[in-house]
């Protein structure tokens, strides 16, 4: 089944409201095995809404509307669609009773225009609105299916997930469902990952392979349509195996979690703790970790030693190490090692990690922008230091540095040979 989403609202065109409904609906329809081919945004204008309907009817089996079901004169979706199809507007009495009861319970005079929220297009099945007043509509006309949902996400989401999905299942001709699996990678860029899998991506048929990235992490979504979960898993497993054989050392999760959450889970499972010392990232690493609920059980704390004086006072690193003729400097392998070791000792934790480098915009200590040292101290083991030269602006370097360190920590916790 081919679907088109039509979001109605001038505020969307003006950029006053972000169209998050389209994202939510596309994901939900995909789970049902319904392909969304187009998304349209149209203002509160009856003629333009009818034009959008005419265009959608020519290319979709299902047209799903959001917005324009409210009580005001610019809420035109039902009226425009009914006029286009030559159908009457009827009042849904249970919805009208609900509206009247709400106003009566609050002692507020009901403006007559509120009756519009109880309107149904002739022949529609009402979709109950558990979070608001405007009733939804669902019906089939001349082989095209129509679903009308309210615009506010707090009303749209429960209506779509409940009665709208139930109605859609009754009209779907395709029994196959879409099954997806998300693979999360770190320590490798999007282009490098794609290059390693280029023949699989170019020759894909089923399952489909879709890579996408955000700062410091890359994901691949595998998708297939099947009659059962067992059938789908067989195909997904085969494709995942081929991917693992090439880039398995970078695969940190088979679900949609962040790298920092994966690290916290490993720390928790092994009953170990972590402390940090940060320079160029200015506390970003600690911020990422502490966004994970319950991370206080694994993350004992961190220090931001942005200047040499703070590195000396808080971490007891000799000033002769940090500055002066012949000194290694704050941005050096030996300083990164000392920062990680002192953080671990200070917190009496199992791991201590550190970050020091040059985020920009200009070089420091004669060292180039993007140069970063990562320290990793583990109780009972020799401290390791890793280095990288990262690209991007100041903020990108900070984020990539924090994610790179998390990847090294994930490797150590996973007992990877290349850690």
Number of C-alpha atoms within 10 A of each C-alpha: 16 14 25 25 24 23 26 27 24 16 14 15 16 10 9 9 11 11 19 10 19 21 11 14 19 20 15 16 19 18 15 21 21 22 18 20 13 15 16 14 18 19 19 19 16 20 12 13 24 20 13 16 20 13 12 22 17 9 14 20 18 24 22 22 26 25 22 26 27 25 19 12 10 15 20 23 26 24 21 20 19 17 14 16 13 11 14 12 17 14 15 19 12 12 22 20 12 14 19 15 13 14 13 12 8 8 9 10 9 14 9 8 11 17 20 25 25 24 25 27 25 15 15 19 19 22 23 21 21 14 14 17 23 28 26 29 25 21 18 15 11 6 9 15 19 21 24 30 27 29 21 15 17 12 18 24 20 16 23 25 13 14 18 24 16 12 16 20 12 8 12 15 9 12 13 15 18 20 22 18 19 18 21 23 26 25 21 18 16 21 14 11 21 18 12 14 17 13 10 16 15 9 10 13 10 13 20 18 20 14 18 13 14 9 13 22 22 22 22 22 17 21 20 21 22 17 13 13 12 10 13 20 16 10 17 20 14 11 18 19 11 13 18 13 9 12 15 13 16 19 17 22 17 15 12 11 13 18 24 23 19 17 23 26 17 17 23 16 11 11 11 16 22 25 27 29 32 27 25 25 26 17 20 18 24 21 11 17 22 18 11 15 10 12 18 14 14 24 22 16 19 22 20 20 23 17 12 17 15 15 25 17 12 16 20 13 19 15 16 13 19 22 14 10 9 9 12 16 20 26 22 22 20 16 25 30 25 25 33 29 26 23 26 28 17 16 18 15 21 19 28 30 32 33 34 28 30 26 27 18 12 12 14 16 12 8 15 16 21 25 22 26 26 28 29 27 29 20 14 8 9 11 18 17 21 17 19 13 14 18 13 13 13 17 13 15 26 26 17 20 30 23 23 25 22 25 25 24 26 24 19 17 19 14 10 11 8 8 14
